Amino acid sequence: MATPSVLTIILNYKTAEMTIASLRSAMREMEGITGEITVVDNDSGDGSFEALTQAVATEGWSGRARVLAAGRNGGYGAGNNVGIRAGFKGGGVPDYVYILNSDAFPDPCAIRVLLDYLEAHPDVGFAGSFTHGPDGEPHMTAFRFPTLLGEFEGTTRMGPVSRVLANHVVPLPVPEETRAVDWLAGASVMARRTMLDQIGLFDEQFFLYYEETDLCRRANRAGWPSVYVRESSVTHIGSVSTGAKEWRRAPGYWLDSRLHYFTKNHGPVYAAGATLASVLGGMLWRGRRLLQGKPNTDPPRLQRDLVFHCLRAPFRRAKTPPRPAGAQGGATASDAS
């Protein structure tokens, strides 16, 4: 039997120093694994491409790593697609594609564990890692697919509502053992290439957010489950390029991605209903917050932005989404909360 091959892809956007650190970790964990590492610079325009290219040369990584220029900042999915389509330097096609965030650092054997799991379970499409912060704090990277009721539960933030709608809560409690989930965050996830050949790559209409959700949903519908592999561990800083935790307003690309996900997968009527559910839940939360003196954790005018964005959607022409301050990707539901 042929030795399985892995193409590791790291997407960079204005985080060259951190990307080099992530690449160094990936190089270490790729030892003994057949394959290569491709760093894609998402049109940073800040000297990142040159710095990354120089690092690969000076560190002696040229035999197993290369840097590609995306040519434009099309977002997280488009940038990763550049690396996937490029394949190996010699033109070969990998058996597996491993996507690693530039602010994520594989712990010992993290990549090998994902590879071994997919090799042992040929019916599984995606395998994702347990991720934790530098302080060891677990991150939420395993989720249910978003639903209308899930939107209501997520914005209401009330214990009784969450208990009634427990099967619709999107973020899953951090699993203690390996298990199938609906979708996985893209900080550290390995995909079977034959599955990608069947279902296609990332939908590039998503600039940032919901692209992993959509890809895992397409895989699920085609009979390829996603599995959270607890034994694979990765240190992840989180939100470095997206700036999600410092949003002053919900950015247009997040609103676009959210609406595109619901419209694409459930239709425009359902998408409008999901927006209404989110707004109603947010209004209930706002009333409770004011009565109890709780801090406001939502971006300003979020409910209004959701409503007007949804109402304007039928009249908007397709256009390239605006470039955020950072948009290399790997964003999770927790990043946006």
C-alpha positions in Angstrom: 0.0 0.0 0.0 1.3 3.5 -0.9 2.3 5.8 1.8 -0.4 8.5 2.3 0.7 12.1 1.5 -0.3 15.3 3.2 -0.3 18.9 1.9 -0.3 21.3 4.8 -1.6 24.8 4.0 -1.0 27.9 6.1 -2.8 31.1 5.1 -1.0 34.4 5.9 -2.5 37.9 6.0 -0.2 40.5 7.6 1.1 38.1 10.3 4.4 37.1 8.8 6.3 36.6 12.1 3.5 34.5 13.6 3.1 32.5 10.3 6.8 31.7 10.4 6.4 30.4 13.9 3.4 28.3 12.8 5.4 27.0 9.8 8.2 26.0 12.1 5.8 24.0 14.3 4.3 22.4 11.2 7.7 21.5 9.8 8.6 19.7 13.0 5.3 17.8 13.1 5.5 16.8 9.4 8.7 14.9 10.0 8.1 11.3 9.0 5.0 12.2 7.0 5.2 12.2 3.2 4.2 15.6 1.9 4.8 19.3 1.8 3.8 22.6 3.3 2.4 25.5 1.3 2.1 29.0 2.8 -0.3 31.2 0.9 0.1 35.0 1.3 -3.4 36.6 0.9 -2.1 39.7 -0.8 -0.9 41.3 2.5 0.9 44.1 0.8 3.1 44.7 3.8 6.2 42.7 2.8 4.9 39.4 4.2 5.4 37.5 1.0 9.1 38.6 0.9 9.7 37.9 4.6 8.1 34.4 4.3 10.0 33.5 1.2 13.3 34.6 2.9 12.5 32.6 6.0 11.9 29.4 3.9 15.2 29.9 2.2 17.3 30.8 5.3 15.8 28.1 7.5 16.6 25.5 4.9 12.9 24.6 4.4 12.9 24.9 0.6 12.9 21.1 0.2 9.5 20.7 1.9 7.9 24.2 1.9 7.1 27.0 -0.5 5.3 30.3 -0.4 2.7 31.3 -2.9 1.1 34.7 -3.6 -2.6 34.6 -3.8 -2.6 37.7 -6.0 -5.7 39.1 -4.3 -7.3 39.0 -0.9 -10.3 36.9 -1.7 -10.8 35.8 1.9 -10.2 32.7 3.9 -11.8 30.1 1.6 -10.3 31.6 -1.6 -6.8 31.8 -0.1 -6.9 28.2 1.0 -8.3 27.2 -2.4 -5.1 28.6 -4.0 -3.0 26.2 -2.0 -5.3 23.2 -2.5 -5.4 23.8 -6.3 -1.6 24.2 -6.5 -1.0 20.8 -5.0 2.6 19.6 -4.6 5.5 21.5 -6.2 6.1 18.7 -8.7 2.4 18.7 -9.7 1.3 15.7 -7.6 -2.0 15.5 -5.8 -2.0 14.8 -2.0 -4.1 12.2 -0.4 -5.0 14.7 2.4 -5.1 18.4 2.8 -4.3 19.8 6.3 -5.4 23.4 7.0 -3.6 25.2 9.8 -4.2 28.7 10.9 -1.2 31.0 11.0 -1.9 31.6 14.7 -2.0 27.8 15.5 0.8 25.6 16.5 0.5 21.8 16.4 1.4 20.1 19.6 3.5 16.9 19.3 2.0 14.3 17.0 -1.1 16.5 16.2 -0.8 16.1 12.5 0.1 12.4 12.6 -2.9 11.7 14.8 -5.3 13.2 12.3 -3.7 11.4 9.4 -3.8 8.0 11.3 -7.5 8.6 12.2 -8.5 9.3 8.6 -6.5 6.3 7.3 -8.2 4.1 9.8 -11.7 5.5 9.0 -12.1 5.7 5.2 -15.7 6.8 5.6 -14.8 10.1 7.4 -14.2 13.3 5.4 -12.9 15.7 7.9 -10.8 15.3 11.1 -10.3 18.3 13.4 -8.1 18.9 16.5 -8.8 19.8 20.1 -7.4 23.4 20.3 -6.5 25.4 23.4 -5.0 28.7 24.2 -1.4 29.3 25.3 -2.7 29.1 28.9 -4.2 25.7 28.2 -7.8 27.0 28.2 -9.9 24.8 25.8 -11.4 26.5 22.7 -14.7 25.7 21.2 -14.1 24.2 17.8 -16.9 21.6 17.5 -20.4 22.7 16.5 -23.9 21.9 15.3 -25.1 23.4 12.1 -26.9 26.7 12.6 -30.7 26.7 12.5 -33.5 29.2 12.9 -34.0 28.1 16.5 -30.3 28.0 17.1 -30.2 31.7 16.1 -32.9 32.5 18.7 -31.1 30.5 21.4 -27.7 32.0 20.7 -28.9 35.6 21.0 -31.4 35.2 23.8 -28.8 33.9 26.2 -31.3 32.6 28.8 -30.9 29.4 30.6 -34.5 28.1 30.3 -34.5 28.8 26.5 -31.2 27.0 26.1 -32.5 24.0 28.0 -35.6 23.8 25.8 -33.6 24.3 22.6 -30.6 22.2 23.7 -30.5 20.3 20.4 -30.1 23.6 18.5 -27.3 25.1 20.5 -24.6 25.7 17.9 -21.3 25.6 20.0 -20.9 22.1 21.5 -19.3 21.7 24.9 -15.7 20.8 24.4 -15.8 17.1 23.8 -13.8 14.9 26.2 -13.3 12.2 23.6 -13.3 11.7 19.9 -16.8 12.0 18.3 -18.6 12.9 15.2 -19.9 16.6 15.0 -21.7 18.7 12.4 -18.8 21.0 11.6 -15.3 21.9 12.7 -13.5 25.2 13.0 -10.7 25.6 10.5 -7.8 26.3 12.9 -6.5 22.7 12.5 -8.5 20.4 10.3 -7.5 17.6 7.8 -9.6 16.8 4.8 -9.7 13.8 2.6 -8.8 14.8 -1.0 -11.2 12.3 -2.7 -14.0 13.9 -0.7 -13.0 17.4 -1.9 -12.9 16.1 -5.5 -16.5 15.1 -5.0 -18.0 18.0 -3.1 -15.7 20.9 -4.3 -13.5 23.3 -2.4 -14.5 26.3 -0.3 -17.3 28.5 -1.6 -15.5 31.7 -2.4 -18.6 33.8 -2.0 -17.9 33.6 1.8 -15.2 36.1 2.4 -14.8 35.3 6.1 -17.0 33.2 8.5 -19.3 30.3 7.7 -17.1 28.9 5.0 -16.1 25.9 7.1 -19.7 25.4 8.2 -20.8 25.3 4.5 -18.0 23.0 3.4 -18.7 20.5 6.3 -22.5 20.7 5.5 -21.8 19.8 1.8 -19.7 16.9 3.0 -22.3 15.7 5.4 -25.0 15.8 2.7 -22.7 13.7 0.5 -22.2 11.1 3.3 -18.8 12.3 4.6 -19.0 13.0 8.4 -16.7 15.3 10.3 -15.0 14.0 13.4 -13.5 15.9 16.3 -10.3 13.9 17.2 -9.6 14.7 20.9 -6.1 13.1 20.8 -4.8 15.7 18.3 -4.0 18.9 20.2 -3.1 22.3 18.8 -2.2 25.6 20.6 -4.3 28.4 19.1 -4.2 32.1 19.9 -7.3 33.0 18.0 -8.8 36.2 16.4 -5.4 37.5 15.4 -6.2 38.4 11.8 -10.0 38.8 12.2 -10.1 41.2 15.1 -13.5 39.8 16.0 -13.2 40.5 19.7 -12.7 44.2 19.0 -15.6 44.8 16.6 -17.1 48.2 16.9 -19.8 47.2 14.4 -20.7 43.9 12.8 -18.7 44.0 9.6 -20.4 43.7 6.2 -18.5 40.5 5.3 -19.8 38.8 8.5 -23.4 39.9 7.6 -22.9 38.8 4.0 -21.5 35.4 5.0 -24.2 34.7 7.5 -27.0 35.5 5.1 -25.4 33.6 2.2 -25.1 30.5 4.4 -28.8 30.5 5.4 -30.0 31.4 1.9 -27.8 28.9 0.1 -28.6 26.0 2.4 -32.2 26.8 3.4 -33.6 29.3 1.0 -34.4 33.1 1.3 -37.5 32.7 3.4 -35.7 30.6 6.0 -32.8 33.1 5.9 -35.2 35.9 6.7 -36.8 33.9 9.5 -33.3 33.2 11.0 -32.6 36.9 10.9 -35.9 37.6 12.6 -35.2 34.9 15.2 -31.8 36.4 15.9 -33.2 40.0 16.3 -36.0 38.9 18.6 -33.6 36.9 20.7 -31.3 39.9 20.8 -34.1 42.2 21.9 -35.0 39.9 24.8 -31.4 39.8 25.8 -31.2 43.6 25.7 -34.2 43.9 28.0 -32.8 41.4 30.4 -29.4 43.1 30.3 -30.8 46.5 31.1 -32.9 45.2 34.0 -30.0 43.2 35.5 -27.3 45.7 34.7 -25.3 43.2 32.6 -22.5 44.4 30.3 -23.2 44.8 26.6 -21.1 42.2 24.7 -22.7 42.7 21.3 -21.4 45.0 18.7 -23.3 48.3 18.7 -26.6 48.3 16.7 -26.3 44.6 15.8 -30.1 44.0 15.6 -30.6 47.0 13.4 -27.7 46.0 11.1 -29.1 42.5 10.8 -32.5 43.8 9.8 -31.4 46.3 7.2 -28.8 44.0 5.7 -31.5 41.3 5.2 -34.0 43.9 3.8 -31.4 45.2 1.3 -30.2 41.8 0.2 -32.7 41.3 -2.7 -31.6 44.7 -4.2 -27.9 44.3 -3.8 -25.8 43.3 -6.8 -23.1 40.7 -6.3 -19.8 42.5 -5.5 -16.5 41.8 -4.0 -16.8 42.1 -0.2 -14.8 44.9 1.5 -11.4 43.9 2.8 -11.3 43.9 6.6 -8.3 45.0 8.6 -7.4 41.3 8.8 -8.9 38.5 6.8 -6.8 35.4 6.7 -9.5 33.2 8.4 -9.9 30.3 10.6 -12.7 32.2 12.4 -15.0 30.3 14.6 -18.4 30.9 16.1 -16.8 31.9 19.4 -14.7 34.5 17.6 -17.8 36.3 16.6 -19.4 36.3 20.0 
